[in-house]
Amino acid sequence: MPDGLGNLLQQNLLILLAFDYESGKIIRNTVELSLFEGEYRQVAAGIYDFLDTEGKAPEGELATVFDTILEGKNERKAAAYDLILQNLYESQDSVQADYTLNRVNDFIRRQRLKASIIEAGEMLQEEDDKNLTEVEEILTKVAKPRADLFTPGTWFTDLNKSLSFLDASSQAIATGIKELDFHELGPSPGEILLLIAFMKRGKTWWLMHLAKMAMLQGKRVCHVTMEMSEKKIMGRYFQSLFSIPKRYGSSREPIVNTILKEDSRTGEFLDFERVKINPDIALQDPEIEKHIRDEMDFWEDRLKRKLLVKQFPTGQLTVNELRGFLDLLSVIEGWRPDLLLIDYPDLMKIDPRNYRRDLGNIYVDIRGLAVELNVAAVVASQSSKEGVKSSKVRDIHAAEDISKVATVDCVITYSQSPQEKRMGLARLFVSNARTDMDNFTILISQNYTLGQFVLSSHMMMSDYWDLLEEVCPKSDVD
């Protein structure tokens, strides 16, 4: 008979399986056979089969379920089973169903931990360094929270919980794009926001814009990059925060910003206003470090420990490793992000033999991570070849696996024609939103030279293309 932790609870679970059909059904559907130990596992297997085939608890027929063993030639095994069954019969009146079921979740956690620790320990004894990653994945996987079937959720009339959606901390992070913020379509805790855009059209600038806005709202941001180095990302953040160009233009010509001018009273679009700017410093300037340090004298306290950038090698990071990294930050640094930027999931570790399936699973796991940690996640993905050819990128143009669109909570696409690129304009299309209005387009002006993903915005106008043709004829850019 097994002699480990949880034996009494295992026996009580078997009693409910054998004599209480309603409780037995719950146990049958939530406790895997592998979590029982020794002979208990074999007894549970027999009762599980009986429940499945007969649709009732065995009760007085319990002995007949195991008659081949009890009457078999292996006397030692028969005696062990006979003792277990006797204990079940004799103890059935002493088991409290509610109390036992309330302990099932802890039982599942304990048994999984034990099994994983044993498996990891056996692999470590082999002293093969190649096993270390697999050992880490085993331990990280078992630490990952499972679906909690033993708490009821939120009752509608429990107003202390059901009205928690009004808590400001659970609302979307403002993006600074008023048309998105009006519908609360910024990054939200427990959700994923996806941007789909052409190659090299500013996906990273978008992530950094959201990070900047989040920091200014007092949020903590973790930017995970698998494409650019930490040094380059940090350089871009300083560009974005202080509107610093990377270098001076030829003959120090002014930088031109396009501003979408609106009527302050009605909000009606008036004009594409062109504003010239003469930066007094650039990243190539010999005095740039002193300039940034002077600027940070004002910002340092406000932004301290608000932004962390972490680079991982392209094609190496798994979601379990990302979870482990975030757990490490929590334990060692006492720091958890409110906003998690992943640049970008398509560059994580993916099995090339099952590329699309693996990529889809990565998005599912990232969303699970966002829910688990109650963190707002933002990711970016390239558009497909069809999207590159299209004048308006849509969610169906997501590269590789379209299932990512179904997994995320909000999909925004980025489109830009040659005319718009010349003018510093682009369009954001809210293609898919789980919690608010979608299927609308926002016109934005931007200036990547100054590190600005968005300078101004306006809802798309019906006569937009005619207005654009007036200020920037298509013939001038073809």
C-alpha positions as CSV (number, residue, x, y, z in Angstrom):
1,M,0.0,0.0,0.0
2,P,1.4,3.5,-0.8
3,D,2.9,5.3,2.1
4,G,3.3,8.9,1.1
5,L,1.8,12.4,1.8
6,G,-1.9,12.7,1.1
7,N,-2.7,9.0,1.7
8,L,-5.7,9.9,3.9
9,L,-7.0,12.3,1.3
10,Q,-6.5,9.8,-1.5
11,Q,-8.6,7.3,0.6
12,N,-11.3,9.8,1.2
13,L,-11.4,10.6,-2.5
14,L,-11.8,6.9,-3.3
15,I,-14.7,6.7,-0.7
16,L,-16.6,9.5,-2.5
17,L,-15.9,7.8,-5.8
18,A,-17.2,4.5,-4.6
19,F,-20.3,5.6,-2.6
20,D,-21.3,9.2,-3.5
21,Y,-22.1,9.5,-7.2
22,E,-22.5,13.3,-7.3
23,S,-19.1,13.9,-5.6
24,G,-17.6,11.0,-7.6
25,K,-18.4,12.7,-10.9
26,I,-16.6,15.9,-9.8
27,I,-13.5,13.9,-8.8
28,R,-13.7,11.8,-12.0
29,N,-13.6,14.9,-14.1
30,T,-10.9,16.9,-12.2
31,V,-8.4,14.5,-10.8
32,E,-6.1,12.7,-13.3
33,L,-5.4,9.0,-12.5
34,S,-1.7,9.7,-12.6
35,L,-2.1,11.8,-9.4
36,F,-3.1,8.8,-7.3
37,E,-0.3,6.6,-6.0
38,G,0.4,2.9,-5.9
39,E,-2.6,0.6,-5.5
40,Y,-4.8,3.7,-5.0
41,R,-4.2,4.5,-8.6
42,Q,-5.4,1.0,-9.7
43,V,-8.5,1.2,-7.5
44,A,-9.3,4.7,-8.8
45,A,-8.9,3.4,-12.4
46,G,-11.4,0.6,-11.7
47,I,-14.0,2.9,-10.2
48,Y,-13.5,5.5,-13.0
49,D,-14.3,2.7,-15.5
50,F,-17.4,1.7,-13.5
51,L,-18.6,5.3,-13.4
52,D,-18.1,5.8,-17.1
53,T,-19.9,2.6,-18.1
54,E,-22.6,2.3,-15.5
55,G,-23.4,5.9,-14.7
56,K,-23.6,5.3,-11.0
57,A,-21.3,4.8,-8.0
58,P,-20.4,1.1,-7.4
59,E,-21.4,1.1,-3.7
60,G,-22.3,-2.5,-2.8
61,E,-20.9,-3.7,-6.1
62,L,-17.4,-2.4,-5.3
63,A,-15.9,-5.8,-4.6
64,T,-17.1,-7.1,-8.0
65,V,-15.2,-4.3,-9.8
66,F,-12.0,-6.0,-8.6
67,D,-13.1,-9.6,-8.4
68,T,-10.4,-10.7,-10.9
69,I,-7.7,-9.3,-8.6
70,L,-9.3,-10.5,-5.3
71,E,-9.8,-14.0,-6.7
72,G,-6.5,-14.1,-8.6
73,K,-3.4,-16.1,-8.0
74,N,-1.4,-13.2,-6.7
75,E,-2.3,-13.5,-3.1
76,R,-0.2,-10.6,-1.9
77,K,-1.8,-8.2,-4.4
78,A,-5.3,-9.6,-3.5
79,A,-4.6,-9.0,0.2
80,A,-3.5,-5.4,-0.4
81,Y,-6.7,-4.7,-2.5
82,D,-8.9,-6.4,0.1
83,L,-7.5,-4.2,2.8
84,I,-8.0,-1.1,0.8
85,L,-11.6,-2.0,0.0
86,Q,-12.3,-2.9,3.7
87,N,-11.0,0.5,4.8
88,L,-13.3,2.2,2.2
89,Y,-16.3,0.3,3.4
90,E,-15.6,0.9,7.1
91,S,-14.7,4.6,6.7
92,Q,-17.5,5.7,4.3
93,D,-19.7,7.3,7.1
94,S,-16.8,9.4,8.4
95,V,-16.0,11.3,5.2
96,Q,-17.4,14.8,4.8
97,A,-17.9,15.4,1.1
98,D,-17.8,19.2,1.2
99,Y,-14.6,19.3,3.2
100,T,-12.9,16.7,1.0
101,L,-13.9,18.4,-2.2
102,N,-12.5,21.7,-0.9
103,R,-9.1,20.0,-0.5
104,V,-9.0,18.5,-4.0
105,N,-7.3,21.5,-5.5
106,D,-4.5,21.3,-3.0
107,F,-4.2,17.6,-3.6
108,I,-3.8,18.1,-7.3
109,R,-1.1,20.8,-6.8
110,R,0.8,18.6,-4.3
111,Q,0.8,15.5,-6.4
112,R,1.9,17.4,-9.5
113,L,4.7,19.1,-7.6
114,K,5.9,15.8,-6.2
115,A,5.9,14.2,-9.6
116,S,7.7,17.1,-11.3
117,I,10.3,17.3,-8.5
118,I,11.0,13.6,-8.8
119,E,11.3,13.8,-12.6
120,A,13.5,16.9,-12.4
121,G,15.7,15.2,-9.7
122,E,16.2,12.1,-11.8
123,M,17.3,14.2,-14.8
124,L,19.7,16.3,-12.6
125,Q,21.3,13.1,-11.3
126,E,22.4,12.3,-14.9
127,E,24.7,15.4,-14.7
128,D,24.1,16.2,-18.3
129,D,24.1,20.0,-18.8
130,K,21.9,19.5,-21.9
131,N,19.1,18.5,-19.6
132,L,19.1,21.8,-17.6
133,T,16.7,23.6,-19.9
134,E,14.3,20.7,-19.8
135,V,14.5,20.6,-16.0
136,E,13.7,24.3,-15.9
137,E,10.7,23.8,-18.2
138,I,9.4,21.0,-16.0
139,L,9.6,23.1,-12.8
140,T,8.2,26.2,-14.6
141,K,5.3,24.2,-16.1
142,V,4.3,22.8,-12.7
143,A,4.4,26.2,-11.1
144,K,2.1,27.6,-13.8
145,P,-1.4,28.0,-12.3
146,R,-4.0,25.6,-13.6
147,A,-7.7,26.2,-14.2
148,D,-9.2,26.6,-10.7
149,L,-12.4,24.5,-10.8
150,F,-13.0,24.7,-7.0
151,T,-13.8,28.3,-6.6
152,P,-17.2,29.5,-7.9
153,G,-16.1,32.7,-9.7
154,T,-18.0,35.9,-9.2
155,W,-21.7,36.1,-8.3
156,F,-23.6,38.9,-10.0
157,T,-25.1,40.2,-6.7
158,D,-21.8,40.1,-4.9
159,L,-21.3,43.8,-5.6
160,N,-17.9,44.0,-3.9
161,K,-16.6,41.8,-6.6
162,S,-19.0,42.3,-9.6
163,L,-18.4,46.0,-9.6
164,S,-14.7,45.7,-9.6
165,F,-14.7,46.5,-13.3
166,L,-15.1,50.1,-12.2
167,D,-11.8,50.0,-10.5
168,A,-9.4,52.4,-12.3
169,S,-6.6,49.9,-12.0
170,S,-8.5,47.5,-14.2
171,Q,-9.2,50.0,-17.0
172,A,-7.2,50.4,-20.2
173,I,-3.9,52.3,-20.3
174,A,-4.5,55.5,-22.2
175,T,-2.6,55.6,-25.6
176,G,-2.7,59.3,-26.2
177,I,-4.7,58.6,-29.4
178,K,-8.1,60.1,-28.4
179,E,-10.1,58.0,-30.8
180,L,-8.8,54.8,-29.2
181,D,-9.0,56.1,-25.7
182,F,-12.6,57.1,-26.1
183,H,-13.5,53.4,-26.6
184,E,-10.9,52.2,-24.0
185,L,-9.0,50.3,-26.7
186,G,-5.6,50.7,-25.1
187,P,-3.7,47.9,-23.4
188,S,-5.9,46.3,-20.6
189,P,-5.0,43.9,-17.8
190,G,-5.4,40.3,-18.7
191,E,-5.7,41.1,-22.4
192,I,-3.6,41.1,-25.6
193,L,-3.5,44.0,-28.0
194,L,-2.0,43.1,-31.5
195,L,-0.7,45.5,-34.1
196,I,-0.3,44.2,-37.7
197,A,1.9,46.2,-40.0
198,F,4.2,46.0,-43.0
199,M,7.8,45.1,-42.5
200,K,9.8,48.1,-41.2
201,R,6.9,50.4,-40.8
202,G,7.2,51.2,-37.1
203,K,5.9,48.3,-35.1
204,T,8.6,48.8,-32.5
205,W,7.9,52.6,-32.4
206,W,4.3,51.7,-31.7
207,L,5.3,49.6,-28.7
208,M,7.6,52.3,-27.4
209,H,4.9,54.9,-27.8
210,L,2.6,52.8,-25.6
211,A,5.4,52.3,-23.1
212,K,6.0,56.0,-22.9
213,M,2.3,56.7,-22.3
214,A,2.1,54.0,-19.7
215,M,5.2,55.4,-17.8
216,L,3.7,58.9,-17.8
217,Q,0.6,57.3,-16.1
218,G,2.8,55.7,-13.4
219,K,2.7,52.2,-14.9
220,R,5.6,49.7,-14.9
221,V,6.7,48.5,-18.3
222,C,8.7,45.5,-19.4
223,H,9.8,45.6,-23.0
224,V,11.0,42.2,-24.3
225,T,12.9,42.4,-27.5
226,M,14.1,39.6,-29.8
227,E,14.9,41.8,-32.8
228,M,16.9,44.8,-31.6
229,S,19.6,45.1,-29.0
230,E,18.9,46.7,-25.6
231,K,21.3,49.5,-26.5
232,K,19.4,50.4,-29.7
233,I,16.0,50.1,-27.9
234,M,17.2,52.5,-25.2
235,G,18.5,55.0,-27.8
236,R,15.0,55.0,-29.3
237,Y,13.3,55.5,-26.0
238,F,15.4,58.6,-25.4
239,Q,14.6,59.8,-28.9
240,S,10.9,59.2,-28.2
241,L,10.7,60.8,-24.8
242,F,12.7,63.9,-25.7
243,S,12.0,64.2,-29.5
244,I,15.6,63.9,-30.4
245,P,16.6,63.1,-34.0
246,K,19.3,60.5,-34.6
247,R,21.3,62.9,-36.7
248,Y,21.0,66.4,-38.3
249,G,19.6,66.6,-41.8
250,S,21.7,67.9,-44.7
251,S,22.6,71.6,-44.1
252,R,20.6,71.3,-40.9
253,E,17.3,71.7,-42.8
254,P,14.2,71.9,-40.5
255,I,12.3,68.8,-39.7
256,V,8.7,69.1,-40.9
257,N,5.8,67.8,-38.8
258,T,2.3,67.3,-40.2
259,I,-0.4,68.2,-37.7
260,L,-4.0,67.3,-38.3
261,K,-5.6,70.6,-37.5
262,E,-9.2,70.5,-36.0
263,D,-11.8,73.0,-35.2
264,S,-11.5,73.3,-31.4
265,R,-15.2,73.7,-31.0
266,T,-16.7,71.1,-33.3
267,G,-13.7,68.7,-33.8
268,E,-14.1,69.0,-37.5
269,F,-11.0,68.4,-39.6
270,L,-9.6,71.7,-41.1
271,D,-6.3,71.2,-42.7
272,F,-2.9,69.4,-42.9
273,E,-0.8,71.9,-41.0
274,R,3.0,71.7,-41.8
275,V,5.2,72.8,-38.9
276,K,8.9,73.2,-39.2
277,I,11.2,72.3,-36.3
278,N,14.8,73.0,-35.8
279,P,16.2,70.6,-33.3
280,D,18.9,72.1,-31.1
281,I,20.6,68.7,-30.6
282,A,20.8,65.2,-32.1
283,L,22.1,61.8,-30.9
284,Q,25.2,62.3,-33.0
285,D,26.0,65.6,-31.1
286,P,29.1,65.4,-28.8
287,E,27.1,67.0,-26.0
288,I,24.2,64.6,-26.2
289,E,25.1,62.6,-23.1
290,K,25.2,65.8,-21.0
291,H,22.0,67.0,-22.5
292,I,20.1,63.8,-21.7
293,R,21.5,63.7,-18.2
294,D,20.3,67.2,-17.6
295,E,16.9,66.3,-18.9
296,M,16.7,63.3,-16.7
297,D,17.3,65.4,-13.6
298,F,13.6,66.3,-14.0
299,W,12.3,62.9,-15.1
300,E,14.4,60.4,-13.1
301,D,12.3,60.3,-9.9
302,R,9.1,60.1,-12.0
303,L,10.3,57.3,-14.3
304,K,12.6,55.4,-11.9
305,R,12.1,51.6,-12.2
306,K,9.2,52.2,-14.6
307,L,10.8,50.8,-17.7
308,L,12.9,47.6,-18.1
309,V,14.2,46.4,-21.4
310,K,15.3,42.8,-21.8
311,Q,16.8,41.2,-24.9
312,F,16.6,37.5,-25.7
313,P,18.2,35.8,-28.6
314,T,16.1,35.5,-31.7
315,G,14.3,32.1,-31.9
316,Q,15.3,31.0,-28.4
317,L,12.7,32.3,-25.9
318,T,9.7,30.1,-24.9
319,V,6.6,31.4,-23.0
320,N,7.6,29.2,-20.0
321,E,11.0,30.9,-19.9
322,L,9.3,34.3,-20.2
323,R,7.1,33.4,-17.3
324,G,10.2,32.3,-15.3
325,F,11.9,35.6,-16.1
326,L,9.0,37.6,-14.9
327,D,8.8,35.4,-11.7
328,L,12.5,36.1,-11.2
329,L,11.9,39.8,-11.4
330,S,9.2,39.5,-8.8
331,V,11.3,37.5,-6.4
332,I,14.7,39.2,-6.9
333,E,13.7,42.7,-7.8
334,G,10.3,42.9,-6.1
335,W,9.0,44.2,-9.5
336,R,6.0,43.2,-11.6
337,P,5.1,45.0,-14.9
338,D,1.7,46.5,-15.6
339,L,2.4,46.5,-19.3
340,L,4.3,43.7,-21.1
341,L,5.6,44.4,-24.6
342,I,6.8,41.5,-26.7
343,D,8.7,42.5,-29.8
344,Y,7.6,40.1,-31.2
345,P,6.1,36.6,-30.6
346,D,6.8,35.4,-34.2
347,L,10.5,35.6,-33.2
348,M,10.1,33.3,-30.2
349,K,11.2,29.6,-30.2
350,I,9.0,27.8,-32.7
351,D,9.2,24.3,-34.0
352,P,9.8,24.6,-37.8
353,R,8.1,21.3,-38.4
354,N,4.8,22.6,-36.9
355,Y,5.4,26.3,-37.4
356,R,1.9,27.6,-37.7
357,R,0.5,25.4,-34.9
358,D,3.3,26.4,-32.6
359,L,2.9,30.1,-33.4
360,G,-0.8,29.9,-32.7
361,N,0.0,28.1,-29.4
362,I,2.4,30.9,-28.4
363,Y,-0.3,33.5,-28.7
364,V,-2.6,31.3,-26.6
365,D,0.0,30.9,-23.9
366,I,0.9,34.6,-23.9
367,R,-2.8,35.4,-23.3
368,G,-2.8,32.9,-20.5
369,L,0.2,34.6,-19.0
370,A,-1.5,38.0,-19.3
371,V,-4.6,36.6,-17.4
372,E,-2.4,34.8,-14.9
373,L,-0.3,37.9,-14.0
374,N,-3.1,40.4,-14.7
375,V,-0.8,42.3,-17.0
376,A,-1.6,44.1,-20.1
377,A,0.2,42.5,-23.1
378,V,0.9,44.2,-26.4
379,V,2.4,42.3,-29.3
380,A,3.2,43.1,-33.0
381,S,3.2,41.0,-36.1
382,Q,4.0,41.5,-39.7
383,S,1.3,41.5,-42.4
384,S,1.3,38.8,-45.1
385,K,2.3,39.4,-48.7
386,E,-1.4,40.1,-49.5
387,G,-1.4,42.8,-46.8
388,V,1.7,44.5,-48.3
389,K,-0.1,44.7,-51.7
390,S,-3.4,45.9,-50.1
391,S,-4.2,49.6,-49.7
392,K,-5.7,48.8,-46.3
393,V,-4.3,46.1,-44.0
394,R,-6.9,44.0,-42.3
395,D,-6.8,41.2,-39.6
396,I,-7.0,38.6,-42.4
397,H,-3.6,39.8,-43.5
398,A,-1.8,38.5,-40.4
399,A,1.3,36.6,-41.4
400,E,1.5,32.8,-41.0
401,D,-1.2,31.8,-38.6
402,I,-4.6,33.6,-38.7
403,S,-5.6,32.0,-35.4
404,K,-3.6,34.7,-33.6
405,V,-6.3,37.1,-34.5
406,A,-8.9,35.0,-32.8
407,T,-6.8,34.7,-29.6
408,V,-6.0,38.3,-29.0
409,D,-8.6,40.8,-27.6
410,C,-8.0,43.7,-30.0
411,V,-6.4,43.9,-33.4
412,I,-5.2,47.2,-34.9
413,T,-3.7,47.3,-38.4
414,Y,-1.3,49.9,-39.8
415,S,-1.5,51.1,-43.4
416,Q,0.5,53.7,-45.3
417,S,0.6,54.6,-48.9
418,P,3.6,56.3,-50.6
419,Q,1.7,59.6,-50.5
420,E,1.0,59.2,-46.8
421,K,4.6,58.3,-46.1
422,R,5.8,61.5,-47.9
423,M,3.4,63.5,-45.7
424,G,4.2,61.7,-42.4
425,L,0.7,60.2,-42.3
426,A,-0.7,56.7,-41.7
427,R,-3.9,54.9,-40.9
428,L,-4.8,52.7,-37.9
429,F,-7.7,50.4,-38.5
430,V,-9.4,48.9,-35.5
431,S,-10.2,45.6,-37.2
432,N,-11.3,43.5,-34.2
433,A,-12.2,44.5,-30.7
434,R,-13.6,42.1,-28.2
435,T,-15.0,44.6,-25.7
436,D,-16.0,47.7,-27.7
437,M,-16.7,49.2,-31.1
438,D,-14.5,48.1,-34.0
439,N,-14.3,48.4,-37.8
440,F,-13.3,52.1,-37.9
441,T,-10.2,53.9,-39.2
442,I,-8.1,56.6,-37.5
443,L,-5.8,58.9,-39.4
444,I,-2.6,59.7,-37.6
445,S,0.4,62.0,-38.3
446,Q,3.8,60.8,-37.1
447,N,7.5,61.6,-37.3
448,Y,10.0,58.7,-36.8
449,T,12.9,61.1,-37.2
450,L,11.9,62.5,-33.8
451,G,10.9,59.1,-32.5
452,Q,7.2,60.0,-32.5
453,F,4.7,57.2,-33.6
454,V,1.9,59.7,-33.3
455,L,1.8,63.5,-33.2
456,S,-2.0,64.0,-33.8
457,S,-5.0,62.0,-34.8
458,H,-8.5,62.3,-36.4
459,M,-11.2,59.9,-37.4
460,M,-11.0,59.1,-41.1
461,M,-12.8,61.5,-43.3
462,S,-14.9,60.6,-46.3
463,D,-13.0,63.1,-48.5
464,Y,-9.6,62.2,-47.1
465,W,-8.0,61.0,-50.4
466,D,-9.2,64.1,-52.3
467,L,-7.7,66.3,-49.5
468,L,-4.4,64.3,-49.6
469,E,-4.2,64.6,-53.4
470,E,-4.4,68.4,-53.1
471,V,-1.4,68.7,-50.8
472,C,0.6,65.8,-52.1
473,P,-0.3,64.7,-55.6
474,K,0.1,61.0,-56.3
475,S,2.1,61.9,-59.4
476,D,4.8,63.4,-57.3
477,V,5.6,60.2,-55.4
478,D,5.0,57.6,-58.2
